[in-house]
Amino acid sequence: MLAVLLGGCANSEPGVMSEPPTTWTVPGKYAFTLVSQCGKRALIGKFRVTVENDKVTRAKGLDDAARRALMLRLANLVPTLRQLEAEAEAARREGAEVVRVERDLIDAHPVQIMIDKSTAATDDESCYTIEDYTIGLAAEPSATASR
């Protein structure tokens, strides 16, 4: 019976088990939850972010740290996913010791970004986790939202 199952797998449609994408196509409208931690900087906390035409149109603090950060009213404090990717690429070009971008296996949007310019220095790290990513203008994550 096992041989039959393996034989069926060998004749699968080409491309069905293809490699996950490595490039993310930025949608016109999307939302996500950003958990920003590590380092000493203003962007610390958990935020719900809505992006339209590659600009943050809404950012809501979901915890005390994020609400305090938003009270600073700094322009462009909360980034888009494209800006987070650009931050990682800039760190890589500038020789950061650690730059890691983990991507979603389905559409390659970033799900975690870690930047550490110098492992010998303290508080220079940037750590981001992206959750509840949705395409469209869902300001709040749906019950069935993707990662």
Protein Blocks (a to p, Z undefined) as FASTA:
>chain_A
ZZmmmmmmmmpcehklgccdfbdcddfbdcdddddeejjdfbgcjdddddeehiafbdcd
fbfklmmmmmnopghkbacfklmmmmmmmmmmnopabdcddddfklopafbdcddfblkb
ghkaccdddehiaedjdfbacfkbcZZ
